[in-house]
Amino acid sequence: MNHLGTVRLETERLILRKFEEKDIESFHENWGIDAKTHEHDWYYKINTIEDTKKIIYEMLERYNMFPLHSYKWVIELKSNHEVIGNIGVNIFAEQHQLVEIGYSLSSKYFRQGLMTEALTKVVDFLLNDVGVRIIVANADSDNIASINLLKKVGFNMDATLPERKVSKKSGKVVDSCTFSIINKNFKG
Ligand SMILES: CC(C)(COP(=O)(O)OP(=O)(O)OC[C@H]1O[C@@H](n2cnc3c(N)ncnc32)[C@H](O)[C@@H]1OP(=O)(O)O)[C@@H](O)C(=O)NCCC(=O)NCCS
């Protein structure tokens, strides 16, 4: 793979770029304290702006430590310059040229095609510029928005792993759906 790091990307309505210190307030308001956007993740525990600050500082540290190997985009809306979401990529298995992608958006901006726009751009960048062979993504079976988004962007649903998770949203046991997109032009 030809690692490039968090390169600035643009779509019609969005700028995808590295996090900056100036994003703390807007990101906290739009994303940090948005309970709906965290309905499916157990990972983040955000109460105060200090929690969001910590997340952003960790990103800044990663950019410094691994400039070409950290892929963490903040999503900025061109129309008002608010930062409204993020896309992150983990290099899961370098030897297999495989990466895992994750994303989330402020619920204020749900269902406007924004993540389709952002994710399509990042997937294109990973496949064509970084030369990733396969991108994987996972979604809980009750996260219909994420499942439909992945299908819309061209991911294939490879498998459903039964009863892998407990839904944060409902407290019920759910399946984990695993998706992938394979680079047809992969050069090896
Ligand atoms: C998943 C998520 C990123 C989708 O972002 P979005 O910008 O609202 O998605 P889009 O508007 O681009 O929609 C893409 C497709 O997903 C589907 N979709 C989106 N929201 C949906 C919903 N609430 N119900 C059913 N389908 C939905 C639709 O098929 C839609 O295409 P269409 O509008 O042409 O029918 C957003 O809901 C989110 O951030 N959720 C919380 C975080 C999260 O779950 N992250 C993923 C963890 S695996």
The ligand as an ORCA input file, in Angstrom:
! r2SCAN-3c Opt
* xyz 0 1
  C     -25.159      5.596      9.466
  C     -25.095      7.091      9.166
  C     -23.623      7.482      9.051
  C     -25.819      7.396      7.863
  O     -25.532      8.741      7.498
  P     -26.522      9.608      6.576
  O     -25.756     10.770      6.046
  O     -27.765      9.864      7.315
  O     -26.787      8.591      5.380
  P     -27.277      9.000      3.927
  O     -28.231     10.125      4.011
  O     -26.087      9.168      3.051
  O     -28.097      7.712      3.504
  C     -27.564      6.636      2.765
  C     -28.580      5.534      2.700
  O     -28.660      4.919      3.961
  C     -30.018      4.592      4.229
  N     -30.469      5.256      5.433
  C     -29.947      6.345      6.052
  N     -30.641      6.599      7.174
  C     -31.609      5.670      7.263
  C     -32.609      5.406      8.211
  N     -32.773      6.155      9.296
  N     -33.427      4.344      8.002
  C     -33.274      3.562      6.911
  N     -32.323      3.762      5.969
  C     -31.502      4.811      6.154
  C     -30.812      4.932      3.010
  O     -30.857      3.803      2.170
  C     -29.999      6.015      2.395
  O     -30.153      6.121      1.030
  P     -31.469      6.860      0.426
  O     -31.643      8.128      1.209
  O     -31.093      7.096     -1.013
  O     -32.585      5.915      0.627
  C     -25.766      7.924     10.306
  O     -27.054      7.420     10.520
  C     -24.992      7.892     11.620
  O     -24.021      8.611     11.803
  N     -25.457      7.049     12.580
  C     -24.847      7.002     13.901
  C     -23.441      6.451     13.894
  C     -23.362      5.071     13.304
  O     -24.281      4.276     13.439
  N     -22.229      4.774     12.665
  C     -21.988      3.492     12.042
  C     -21.577      2.489     13.025
  S     -21.447      0.907     12.204
*
